[in-house]
Amino acid sequence: MGLFSKIRDGLKKTRESMSSSVASMLNSFTKIDEELFEELEELLVMGDVGVSTAEKICGALRQKVKEQGVTDPGRIQEMLKQIVADLLRGGEELKIGTKPSVILVVGVNGTGKTTTAGKLAAMLKSQGKKVILGAADTFRAAAAEQLGIWARRSGADLVSQPQGSDPAAVVFDSIAAARSRGADVVICDTAGRLHNKKNLMEELAKIGRVVQREAPDADREVLLVLDATTGQNAVNQAREFRTAAGITGIVLTKLDGTSRGGVVLAVRSELGLPVKFIGVGEQVDDLQPFDADAFAEALFAGQE
């Protein structure tokens, strides 16, 4: 299955909810007027795009309609697709040009963090890179075991310590292992919550300091994994983590299981964070590099 097909299938529920509603609404209009824009804005908000982002999209659409002298409502959906792609475009590429480069995978428990780290390792291995997986979520009992399965599956090396160990120590060991083994990329899975009174954000900040000290010249990505099914709550999570952990990009998972995929637009627009990967299924290759044009095309593709 090709990239577009995977994204199209993964966005089926969102498309059936939001895009079909937009198409139906547009078909009910014979002219472009303020009522049309108001109804469109309401449908976008209902699709978890968020109020401010829906206003921004409709504002851009008004401007395009005016500049191009468009009068046919039938042209609105194609224009909307272009505006959405423009909104989402930029910063999608991973910055991993140094040897080693460091990727920290962060987020709350249940978002698919560990699975994302494993799938990312498999993707980079398939590109010929030597990968170290660091099991820095030392608080969740099954985390290291789960990451170990992914390491065996992908052919990556695993660095871990006993449950309850200092997560920053695992990151330290992972970077040291990468240097000694000539690895290209270190991917560290981190905790989503702590079982003691230590603050999660403080722990992530500590990990960040270890990376800075041990690999000051390395390219670093801090990827926040968000569960698309949580809708606007994902935006709130991103806001908190961005402040504390220096997020460089978003991985949005479980898009195939929700009609709330419009949250991609809210995260990008409201927080200025690029979406780097999206999860559109359970298979190893269902973690897809984000492509703004393919996403917009799939979102507004015709219904089955």
PyMOL commands that set and color helices and strands:
alter all, ss='L'
color gray80, all
select helices_A, chain A and resi 3-10+12-27+34-46+51-68+73-88+113-126+143-154+167-181+200-214+228-230+232-245+255-257+263-271+284-286+292-299
alter helices_A, ss='H'
color red, helices_A
select strands_A, chain A and resi 101-106+131-136+157-159+185-190+220-227+249-253+275-279+287-289
alter strands_A, ss='S'
color yellow, strands_A
deselect
rebuild
show_as cartoon
